[in-house]
Amino acid sequence: MEQRFEGRPEATVRLEGRRLTRTDVTNDWGLRLQWEIRRNGQVIATVNARPDQAYEHADTAPGEYSVVLQMWHYINYAKNPQGEFTQSRFINVSNVVTYRI
Amino acid sequence: MLNVGNEKVSLCSGVSRRGFLTVGATALAGLNLPNLMKLQADDAIDGTRARIKNCITIFLVGSPGHLDTWDMKPDAPSEVRGKYRPIRTNVNGVQICEHFPLMARMMDKVSLIRSLHHRTGATHENGQRWMMTGHDFNADSIKPCMGSVISRTFGQRSELPANVILPGPIGNTGAGNLHGQTAGQLGSAHEPFFLGADPASANFRVADLEVPTGMSGSRLDARRELLGQLDQLQRRTESRTTNMHDSSYDRAFRLLTSQRAKEAFDLNLETARMRDRYGRNTLGQSCLMARRMIEAGVRFVTVNHFDTVFGQTCWDMHADGGGLNNTYFDYERHLCPQFDWAFTALLEDLEQRGMLQDTVIAVLSEFGRTPRLNGRGGRDHYPQAWTNFLAGGNIRGGQVIGSTDRIGSRPHDNPIEPPQILASIYHGMGINLDNVTMPGPGDRPVRLVEAMPIPQLF
C-alpha cells in the first residue's frame, strides 16, 4: 500500500521585527516542516519549525533576508546514487516574508 | 477476499467459498462472554486489578536504528554515533534524537526499553513473529498475535471486532509470509479485522461497510437466510474451526447494519484541525482511526507503519543504492517527523479524552540496526539490541529500562526479550499468566508466553 498524503499544506507567516510567527498548517502532511532562511538570495539555514510556532533567526550579518515555511513533499522513493531524492522535495507552504539588516 | 475497505484483502484463513457476501465475517471476533466469565470465575482474569483495558500497537515495519533514534551514543566514534544529535527531554537525564522534538516534551509519559534483543536470525519476519506473538514458530505451529489472544480472552465489547489492524496487514518483507499477525491456532473467529483501505486516501469511504448498492434490506435478509442454510449443511462436514467462521456471520451482519460501526470508521466526523494534528498521511490517519476504534469498543488495534520494506520510504535504512535505499534523508524528512507528529497527537488526544490511563500505546519493531554504519552510510539488521517503548495504560512513564553498551551493540543491563513485552501487556490487562492458556499442538494447553512481565513498568 503506497502512502497517501491528503490535500496541500498551507500556513501563514507573520513578521514583527525579525520575529517570525506561523499559523497552524492546514492539510498538514506531518512531514519535516522547516523555516528556510535566505540572505541575499542564498540559503543560509533550514531550521525545524515543528517545535514552536515562533522563531527568530540569530544571524545579524547585513543583507536582505527572506524566510518561508517549507514542508517535505514525498512524491516517490526515487533517489540518485548518493541517496538523495530525485523527485520528492521541499515545497513552500507559506507566504514569503523579508527583512533587511 | 475481504472487501471492507476500498481494496480487496486476501485473508490467510481463506473464505472465498462465501465470496458472495461482501463483508468478511471471519475477521470478526466472537462475543465470547461465557469464556470471559469462566476465566473470571477461575481467577484467570482479575478485571479489578487490570491497569490496561485497551492497547494500540504502532509497529514500525523495517525497524528504526536505535542509535539514530532512542538510544543515542554521542560520545561514540562517528561511524557509530551517526549523523544526528541528541536533545534533552522533559525527563532529567533522558535524551533522544533531535528529530523527535515533540516526543521529547512528553517523555514523562513514556517508558523506553533500551535493552531489547532476540536470539534468532536477523530477518524482518523473525522479529515480527517475536514482537507480535512472543514466540518464534514455523508454518506447522502458527502462534496467535496479541490482539487475537485478547479477542479470545475478553471477547467483543461492541458491534466492532475486538482486534483490528490498520490500515492493512504486513506484506512482503523479504523472507516468507509468517508475520505473526494472525490468530494461529485460536481459530478464525479471532482473526484480526483488516481495514484494507488507506484512511488518508481522499476517496476513503465508510460506504464499503454499507449494504452494497442495489441490495435492499429484504435481499440482504434473504442472503442471510441462504447463508444460514449453507452453514447448517457445512457444519455437518467441516471442522470446529470452520464452525467458528459460521458463528461470526450474525455479527458480520450486525456490523454491516450498525450505525455505530459506520460512524467509528468515518474520519469525516473529526474536525479538520484534529485530522491535521495527526497528520494527513497514512500513519497519522490510521492513528486517529485507532483512537476512534478504541472509543467504539475495540480492545486491541495494531497500526502498521508501512506494509513492505521494498521500493518505498520506510525504516529499513540499508542505503543499498537499490530497492532498499532508505537513508538518513528518509529519516530526517519523512519518518521521524511523521512518527513524532502522529505519536504525540495520539498521546495528547487520548489524554484529553481521559482515555490514556486505560489505553497503553506500544511502539514496537523487529530489531535494531548495526552499531557501525555500513559502507554506504546505512545500517543493517541487528537483533542483538534495540529500543522500543510503551506509554499510557497506567504504566510508569519517564523512565528508561535497561541499557546497551557504549556502542549500542549488546544489552548492558537488564536485558529484555520480546515475550516480556507481551507478558507485561497481558499482565496489565489483568490476565493471570499462570492460569490463562491457549491451545497448542494437539489442543494441549500451553502458556500464552514463556516470560514474566517487566516489573519496572508498573
Interface residues (C-beta under 8 A of the other chain):
Chain A: M1 E2 Q3 R4 F5 E6 G7 P9 D24 V25 T26 N27 D28 W29 G30 L31 R32 L33 N48 R50 P51 W72 Y74 N76 Y77 K79 P81 G83 E84 F85 F90
Chain B: E7 E98 H99 P101 L102 P167 G168 G171 D198 A200 S201 A202 A272 R273 D276 R277 Y278 G279 R280 N281 T282 L283 G284 Q285 F306 D307 G311 Q312 T313 A319 G321 N325 T327 Y328 F329 E332 R333 H334 P337 Q338 D340 W341 A342 R376 G377
